[in-house]
Every structure is written in structure tokens, then in C-alpha cells.
């Protein structure tokens, strides 16, 4: 007994998270602690995190693994199958990149993370993103004050922004018995896993809980679905969902408000009348033609002058309801809502035949006897009419509707960021001075595919007129792959008044982005002009944030004008035009002063002159004067205006002929004041750059080796430039060394090793200061992006999917010697002096032209002159220490470079033996006069050390050699 207490004490000293996991772990495969045991050696416990393959939204589960908790590896798999939602359970555990499978408990390492999958194919996950997912007890949704369950998924109106920091309250009803309910707090202890949560509910409800449902009958399959619920769930055993009036508002109200009597009655009205005024008799008529009945669960919501009711489900105890030609009668109690003015009726679109055609509805106040009839005569079906399963109708007064029915036009704009679109179900609720529309699923757009990147979707939402609109609540259910959504704005048009209400968002609705919310509340602006102005201001601010690095002091700039097709030049006589070529030395300007967006641009050719604006006309002035201070104003199209800091409003203008002008000199259409700004020396050797794909995104290498254009502009997106030759570069990931961007076999990824598949030709796009990357090995194929941001080889177009906006993090250096070495080469420990790793030739050799070859040999028709001019032989003499590592060679000429060249043969184990001379045929194309070679190895094999004595290069056609 004493030993048992000691074990319990040790468990209590462990962190709370670990203790909860041990406590809630499945009993399968576990070994109970013996009552009397003599522990000779301490039990080593490993605390391990498990994540779901290919699902960054899954926050992972933490498990403590030791011989007592899991006797076999299969027992661990069975336990994880209950915690990690996979179609066929957890059948495979692998390392985070999916390269190695774990098959024994001993292979698991303490504190590490692993991926779970149901087969051998593993999809890597960004673990940093998965770990940032909001914890269940810190719900990122705002505190709900009013819940509308008018459609399949509830959207919650909010009263206060910010994250709910206190533990969230959840109402749990018993299935089929709304009167039996419990209010619980979601805390760290009970939300370690969905299985643990169900076990906790079993204790609280005092009967077995196996399944959870939303109050409208939808199944709640996970903890995340619990958080996305309306604040209430229905707990069930093995039985199906039973409809009922699960009133969440009544459950969340306190029993007694401080300082207020428990019962409050309106003056002049008896208590009995107050209580009876909420009793209604509801008669629902289903049309009498075939297939008019429904198998779904029908609900109504009544709106009165005082308030509205909660969704009331209409169900009975005597069999099927809402059959063709039948009249179903119900008695409901909703409290005092005042005089009703509209009714909402809908169903959950469930069952084998959910479509329903309603003929009409009768309402009777059983206390006053007042009757109302609502003619419906409409389908509530996804495949009929407009596809709506929820409709609103006004109450008739003296045969006339109290309010008109309005078909609102809703325009939803998805942002232009990569992967901004969503495949999730989107819901919208509109609020006005006369109520709300309830949560409506936006199912039918004028576009073939909804919510694509940069797309405007148009929907029609029919409701009883709401008067002046004040706000909307919009969100999605978080289901489906790539469910995150970047919402730009929403515009709602009331056709009865022709007034438009703009709701500006410009934020992510994504659990892995921004603040993690997938539901947002937005308030209406006075008019759409205000919204457009705000969008423009935000876009300018974001553009300046993305482009301001160009104006760092010390950078050299060029200003390109689209109208003239030339670059701004400052001539020695002080005149300015916009007709320069890319290589014109008068078109280079150094940033010598920078304060915010005010700069001085000094001519690099003539240090005494700087670009200036004098009375609105561009000219050259002495550096440092007030006229030379120019304010840079960026536009949303990434073009800059150059405005005088001394005289605001005076801007640099040029006409179509490239001459400087002002606005009054000619027609405004023939003038241009926008300039595309280029930075010199972006792709110098060893530079570190970001290849931006939008104002806030960049090309990023993912853990799986794939590349996406939807990455953050962070260290994960840094690329090191390896310049092969003029205009040709390789890009190596800084975060993941030795992984290069490449195009191979129809795929574009970051798994290159530095070979020719990784060579890209830099194509500069003058229209927007971007570059495009063309594969040197596969001409015509460029690095491109799909709408979801994934990189793929594409044919060049002028579309933005092939445009990358380089941003320099660290400038490189001039590299006149051709290609730079990859990190492996020139840095391995070879047992030779440093000068032999990168060796200048002792005698130069240039491949002769065919004519010169004939003159030198005197035999123009000799067999040697028929050999190709690019064939060489390399002779390598090993010293007293050989190597079995992989040796590579680079050859540098004054016209280019070639490499890496692998020096290998069919029997590599016979190469580079001590004292042995090895001969290799190589091909060198168009490199001109050779002045240097570089040789190195990758450090592999058991003994990579190598003593290199000499190396000869032999040019085959002329048998001309040079020795190193």
C-alpha cells in the first residue's frame, strides 16, 4: 500500500497535461501497477506529441509512453486510433518528414513529435503551424449573446471583440429530454482528447455518452466541432438523435439577477396573462402533390415587437409528420414576444427525402384567440427553385403583409492572396433595425465555383425587409481541405431603396492564420465610397511596407516608365528624360538620404548632381539641397510617384516622348507620373533574398520538399543565391541547407541537389519590377503557382502566377569567376593545401576554332578535327590517402562555368586509391579560356579523407594540356 501511494505521488508531481493523458488513456494494452512490486530500475517515461498526417489543423495529442502504460507497439497504435481521427485508425507512425517509419516503442524519443497515418503514405505537416492552433479551452470566438440555428451551421453574433480568455461554458442536453441538462466549463483537464471529453460527460450526465449532436441534429465528431457549435450540444448513447426544444438561452440565464426580484411583471398586466400570452397553436399544411412531404426536422422562429423566439422544432409522438396533403398541429410556448410581424420556417435537410413543399401556416394565440394565416406555397429544397431550405414570411394584417419581402443582393469578394479561396460551407447572417435573416448557407453563386482567389461571388438572399442594415456575421464551418479563407469585403444591396452597405474585412478566416477565427462580425459603413477609400488606403500602406526596403540608404536604383518604355536619366548638363536603356550609366541613382519615405537620389555617374523637382519640373541639382528631397508615394499597382517634399503636389511627370513635363503642358492622358523601381545587384552571388508572391507572401520550402507561394515572408522563405553565370542562378533554402529549387519530371519543388535541374534563367519583367524563373534545362518552363499557392512548372504568360518580387535580405558580392560553389564544395576537409581546392591553372587553354585547328595540324581532314570541340579528359593523381567519397569538379572560364561534374565510373570502389591515376572524360561547353578549377567531395563513406597530389586536364582534339 505504501508503494502504491508513492507511485501516486510521483504522478501528481508530473505536469498537469501529462497526468491527464495518463488518466484518460485507453485500457487496451496497459499493464496495471502491481500492489507489491520491487522496482529495481526507474521506469523511463517518454513524453511524445503525435500529429495527424497532412492535417495542420489537428493540434496533436500528447502521450506519456512507458512500459507500464503500453506493453506493445500495437497497444500504442490502438490507443492513438481513438485520439487521432483517421479513416482506418492509426496504422503507421513516422518521423515529421515521413522519411522513416517507427515500428518499436524503443525507437520513440522523449520530447519529439511524430506523424500518424492509416497507411504507408505520409503527408508531412508544418508542426510549427499545428502547434500554434488555439487550445480548445481558449476559444478564439467572441462571447455569444444571441444564437440563431436557422440553417445547418450556427453563426453567433458577438458583442465584444477579442479572444475569450475565461473557460468557455457549454450546455449539454440529454438526447430526447431537453429538461435534463448540465452546464460545464471547457478546461485543460477535460479537453485533452475527444475520447476523454466523452468520458467526462459520462460522469457528469451519469449515463453512457457515446456521441454528440448539435441542437439541430448534426453530428459533432470532434473537439473542434464542439468549439464551433452554438454553445450547446446534445449527448447521446448509441441511439440516433431525437428532436426537441433544446433552448440554450434558458439554460445560460442566471437563476436570479443580483438585486432584482426573481419575477418581474409589466405594470397593468396580471401575472397569469403574461404567462399565457406565450402559448401558441401552430398548424402547418403540406402540399398535396407527390413528393411534397419531408423526412427532415422542421423548425420555426417567430419575431415579435418585443423579441424573437429561439428555433422551435416541430415534432410529435404519434409517427411521421409533414406528409403530402397533411395538416400537422402543434402547441408551443415561447413567452411574450409582443405582436408578431414575421416567421421563419426551415428544416435541417436531413433524412432520405428532405425536400419539402409547404402550403401554408396558421398561428393562433391560445390566450387572446387572435389568428394569423401565412400563405407559403414554396419549396424548401436544395434542388428546387433557389435552393433555399429556410424562408421568411411576413405576418398578414387585414390581408396585407406587415413588411415586404426583399431579395437582397450580396457581393462577396475573396482576397487576392495565394490560397485565399475556400471549399468550406460559408454562412451569412444580416442584421438590421427590424431583426435579422438568421444564418443562411451561401450555396448558389453566379460563378461556377464559389469563393475562388480574387473572385467576386454574387448571391441572392430572400428575407422580410430588415430596414436599415447595421452589421453582418459571416463565417464558414471549417470543413474540407484548404478551408481557410481570406475575405476582402462584403457588399449588401437593398433593391427596395437601391442602397448599398459595405462591410470591409481584409482578413483571414482561418484557424491557422491571423487570430485563428473562422467567424467575423462586421459593421456597415455609411456608403461604399468610404469602403473603397479605405481599401485603397490599406493597399497603399501594405504596398509601401513591401517595397520600402528598396529605398534603404546605399541602394542603387533605376526608375522605369511604362509610357515611354525607358529609364529615367540625369545627364551631365542637368537635364532629365525617361528614354534610357537598362545599361545606361546615367540611369543609375544611389540613395544617399532616407527618412521615412523622403529620399535623395544621387547620380551614380556624377556624384555632384541629384534628381530634383524645381517648380514641378525634373532637373539635376547639387546633392543635399531642399529641392533634391523627394517623397516616394507608392500606388497599389507597385508603381511609385516622386513628389517634391518641399512643395507637395509637384510630381515628376514625363510625356510619351520621354521629356519631363507638368500637368498643364499637354493632355493628362499623354502624361505619366508612375515609375517602376528596380534595385541593382539583387542576384549577386551568396545574396539572401525573398521571392515575394504578393505583398505579404513569399515562395517557401515546406517540410515535405514541396514549394508554396502562400508562405510567410519569414526565415522559412529565405533563399541563398548561387550565381552560375550571367543571368543564371540557383536558389538554395537558407532554413534547409542543400535543398535547391528545381524543375524536374514535370514537378517544381525544393528537393534539388545543385545539379543542372536547379539552374534558372532570370527573366526581368519591366512592367512590375518582378522576375520570372525559367528552367535552363527545360527551356520554356517557368516556376509558376496554382491558385492554392502550390508551385508547378508552367508556360510563360503575363499572368501574375509566374511573377516573383525579389526582396534582398542580405546583399551578395560580385562573382566574376562564374558559378559559386554549393555549401558542400570547397569546404570539405581534404588533406591538401587550400589552393588545391580552388586551383588556378598553370597554363591557360582555350578551345581553338575549327579553322585554327586545321592550320595548326596541317591536316584538315584528319580524324582529330572531326571530334567535338567540347570533349576533354581529366587525369587525377591521388596521394598517399585515398577516398571513397563522391568527388565533383567545377571548371571556370572567362565566358562561363560548368559544374558540378561527377567524377565516377561503373566501379566506384576502384577509384581514387592511394598512388593511383584516374582518367575521366568530361564535356565543357562554351566556357572560353579556362582560368580555374574547383574539386571537392561530399564527405560520405567511412573514410572520406583524401590526399590529392595533381590533376591534369587534357583537351582531346589538340592534345593540349594544363596542369594543376
WOPE-V160879 format. One record per helix or strand of 3 or more residues. SS is the DSSP state (H for helix, E for strand). FROM is the first residue (numbers start at 1). LEN is the number of residues. If there is no record, write none. Layout:
{{SS;FROM;LEN} {SS;FROM;LEN}}
This chain:
{{H;2;12} {H;16;9} {E;46;7} {E;61;5} {H;73;11} {E;92;4} {H;105;3} {E;113;5} {H;127;5} {E;144;5} {E;155;4} {E;168;7} {E;177;10} {H;194;12} {E;211;3} {H;223;5} {E;232;5} {H;248;5} {H;271;6} {E;279;8} {E;298;7} {E;327;7} {E;340;8} {E;356;10} {E;371;10} {E;390;5} {E;405;10} {E;426;7} {E;456;9} {E;469;8} {E;485;10} {E;499;11} {E;519;5} {H;528;24} {E;556;6} {E;566;5} {E;576;5} {H;585;3} {E;589;7} {E;598;6} {E;609;6} {E;617;6} {H;626;3} {E;630;5} {E;640;5} {E;653;3} {E;659;3} {H;668;3} {E;675;5} {E;688;5} {E;697;5} {E;706;7} {H;715;3} {E;718;8} {E;728;6} {E;740;5} {E;747;6} {H;756;3} {E;760;6} {E;770;6} {E;781;5} {E;790;6} {H;800;3} {E;804;7} {H;834;3} {E;838;3} {H;850;8} {H;863;4} {E;871;8} {E;887;7} {E;896;8} {H;908;3} {E;917;7} {E;930;8} {E;948;8} {E;960;4}}
